[in-house]
Amino acid sequence: MSQTSGKGTDYESSLKDSDTSIAAFELKHRGALGTAQHFLHGNPTMVPVIVLLISVVVFGVVSPNFFSAFNLSLIMQQVAIVGILAAAQSLVILTAGIDLSVAAVMMMISVIMGRLSVEVGMPVPISILIGLLCGAGTGALNGLLVTKVKLPPFITTLGTWNIFLALNYYFSNRETIRSQTLDAEAPLLKLFGERFNLGGAVLTWGVVLMVVIFGVLWFVLNRTAFGRHIYAIGDDKEAADLSGIRTDRTLVAVYVLAGVICAIAAWASIGRVGSISPQSFFEANLESITAVVIGGISLFGGRGSILGPLIGAIIVGVFNSGLRLAGVDVLWQLFATGWLIIVAVAIDQWIRRISA
C-alpha cells in the first residue's frame, strides 16, 4: 500500500522518459499585403488619414491655389455642419444602427429656434435651450422605437425623417427668416458664423465647435464606461446583454445624445447660412453617412475611431474643393464622391476579414 502510494507521488521518475522538447508554432508569413491588412485592422483611422494625405498632395499639384490659406479655411467652414452631423451619426452607427433623420432634426430645430426668437419674441437663450430639449426629445423617440417597439433603426429613422421633415415645413410655413431680421432681433443665433483670423486663415466659431464636439466624444468613447458599452453593443448586443450591460438604456442614451448634437448643429447651421431656411442642408443626411463611412467606422458597428468621421468630412471637402479648382463639373464631383464611398466600404470589408 505504501509502495503504491510512493510510486504515485514520484513525479520526477515518472516523467523521466517524457518528451522535453520546447513547443513550437509555425508562424504564417503574411507578406506585404497581409501585414498592411493587419496594421489597418488595428489602426482603422489610418485609412482615412492616408486618403486625406494623398488627396491633398494630388490636388495641391493639380491646382497651385489649393494650398492658399483662404481655400483651406474655406474647406473647414464648408464641412463644419456636415462634420457635426457626422459626429451624431457616428454614435448611432457604432451601435450597429443608423439614423436617417439627423438632417431633418437639424432643419426642424433651426426653424423652432428662429420662430421662437423672432415671431414669439422669446429670449434667444431660452429659444436655444428649447431647441436642445427638442433635439433630446427626437432622439428619445428614435431610441424608444428601436428598443421598446423593437423596430429596425433603418425603418425607424426613415419614418421619423418624414415626420420631422413635415413638422419642419409646418413650423416654417415654408418661409425663410432673412439674415437682416436675425441681425436685428436674434443675433446670437448667428454666433457660430462669426469669423476670426488664425495665422492668415479665416475660420468661423462653427469650425471650433465641430472640433470641440469630436474632442469631447473621443474622450467619452475612449475613457468612460459609457463609451465602452457603445462599442460592446455594436460588436455583439446579445453578448453585451449577458455581460450585464443595460443595452436598451444605453441605446436610448445614444439616440438622445445624437439628437442633442443635431440641435447644436441646427444652431451652428444658422450662422453658416446666415438665415433660417426650411430647405437648408437637405442632402446632409447622406453627406453625414458618407463622412462616417469614409472615416473608417464600420457600418456593422463596434469598430472605428470617432476621429475618423472628422477626417472623412474633410476628405469630402478636399475632393469638392480640389475638383472645383481644377474646373471639374459638379456632376463629376458627385461621381468621385460615389466612388469614394464604394472604395471605403470595400476597404472596410477587406480589413474585417482578418478577424473572421
Disulfide bonds with the S-S distance in Angstrom:
none
